[in-house]
């Protein structure tokens, strides 16, 4: 099973959840890397996963900011055209400044540079 088999958007604001997500994200590695330190009094973690795609496809958090009382995270999912059609489950984990405000993920889909 893949770490994130479905499209996922998560906001992590505590150590226990972070440790669970890190184990999930790294479970397919031969040896699990140590959980990166996060100071949850100052930071939180965003996880974006694209679900089932093809090798070479990507998902990224492009920017994070606060507007109108909400944290807005701009996310781009990019599908490549010239990739080998094998399954991949891309995801990205980023640390951002802590906020108790609602996090809204603003979605954008794009085609890779290799698409006509």
N, C-alpha and C positions, 0 to 999 in steps of 0.2 A: 504494500500500500504506500502511496505517495504522501508526503508531508501535508500537502493541501490539495486534495483531489478536486475540489470545487473552487470556484471564484470566491475569494475571501477578503474581507476588510475587517481588521481588528485594531482596537486601541487598547494598549496594555498600560495600566497605571500602578501595578503592584508586583512585588518580587515573586510571589508564588505563581501567578499566572505567567510571568516572564519565563520562569524556569520550566514550566510545563510546555510552553510554546517552543522554547529553545530545544528541548528534548525532541519534540515532534519534528521540528525543522531539520534536525541533524541526525535523526535516527538511522538513515540509510548510509551514513559514513562509517568507514571501518572502525575508527575510534572517534568518539564524541569529543569535539573541542569544548573547552571550558565555557561556561555561560559568561558572555560579556557583562561587565559590571555596568549597572545603570543606577544612578542616584535618583530614585523616584520622588525625592523632594524637589528636584529641579528638572527632571526629564520624564518623558513617557516614550513608549515604543509604538510605532505603527507597523502593521504587517499587511502587505497587499499580495494576493496570489491570484493568478489568472485562470486557474483550473487547467483542464486538459487542452494543450496546444501542440505545436510541432517544435522540434529541435530548432533553436535559433530565435524563436519568438520571445518577447520580453514583456515585463511589466515593471514600471518605475514610478516612484513618487518624485514628481518634478519640482514641486514647491509646496511649502506649508506656510500659512499665514492666518491672521485673525481678522475677521471682518464681521461687523454686525453681531457681535457676541458669540460667534462660532469660530472654531478652528476649521480652516478649509485646506484640505490636502488635494492637490491636483495630481491625478494618476493617469499615466498613459500606458495603454496596452498596445504593443506593436507586433503585428504579424508579418513575418518575412515571406516572400514569395518563392525564392529559390532554395528552400531548405529541403533536407531529406525528410520525407513524411513519417518520421517516428515520433511517438508521443513524448511530450515533455510537460512539466508542471512548474512553470517559472513563478518565482515569488521574490519579494524584496522585503527586508526588515530595516527600518530606519529609526534612529533616536532623534527626538525633537523636544523643544522646550515643553515643560509640564503645563497643563491647563486642565481645569475642571470643566471647561466648556465642552459642549457637544462637538464632536469631530464629524465633519461632512466631507465625504470623498467625492470630488468632482471628476467624472470619468471622461476620458478621451480615447478613442480608438484611432489607430494610424496604421498605414501600410509601411513596410520597410523600404529602405532606399533601393532595394533590388526589384521593386515592383514597377511595372510600366504604367 
